[in-house]
């Protein structure tokens, strides 16, 4: 029996050593899992930050492009109005040519004022309303303009 007790003591001692090793392995595995979770969380936060930054830059770019387009439309409106004034001053005042020049100048001035007073969003809304009101005519105009552009581009 004494031998059995000794064997039991050795088994118990080696059992504790095995338990310690298993506990340490479990601690290491738990620590590694925690580090992996932390790394994944950090990567997720960085990805969100990068996506947010990219989204903000895209919004800024779109806003700047819209502002520049609006400024360009306003400048075109001013030039059209100026051209109308020049046409009135230097164009014929009497006869058929005078009447045609006045009509063209009136159209240029009205178009220039319209471009100067409206932004692109308003113009898009008005075009949308016009297309909804006259769908078949809008398609016909689109086909006609497409044909003219096609002819103009193929004759080069």
Residue, then its C-alpha position, 0 to 999 in steps of 0.5 A: x500500500x505504501x507503494x500505492x500511496x506513493x504512486x498516488x502522490x506522483x499521479x496527483x503531482x503530475x495531475x497538478x502539473x497537467x492542470x497547471x499546463x492546461x490552465x496556462x494554455x487556456x489563459x494563453x488561448x483566452x488572451x489570444x482570443x481577446x487580442x484577436x477581438x481587440x484587433x478586429x474591433x480596431x480594424x472595424x473602427x478604422x474601416x468605418x473612419x476611412x469610409x466616413x472620410x471617403x464619404x465626406x470627401x465625395x460630398x465635398x467634391x460633389x458640392x464643389x462641382x455643383x457650385x462650379x456648374x452653377x457659377x458657369x451657368x450664371x456666367x453663360x447667362x451674363x454673356x447671353x444678356x451682354x450679347x443681346x445688348x450688343x446685337x441691339x446696338x449694332x444690329x439693324x433697326x428697321x425692316x425684316x432684319x431689324x425685326x429678326x435681330x430684335x427677336x433674337x436679342x429678346x430671346x437671348x436676354x430672356x434666356x440670360x435672365x433665366x439662367x442668372x435667376x435659377x439654379x441647376x436644381x430648379x432647371x432640372x425640376x422644370x425639365x422633369x415637369x415639362x417631360x412629364x407634361x409632354x412625354x411623346x413630344x419630349x421623346x421626339x425632340x430627343x430622337x431629333x437632337x440625337x439624329x442631328x448630333x449623330x450626323x454632325x459627328x459622323x461628317x467630320 
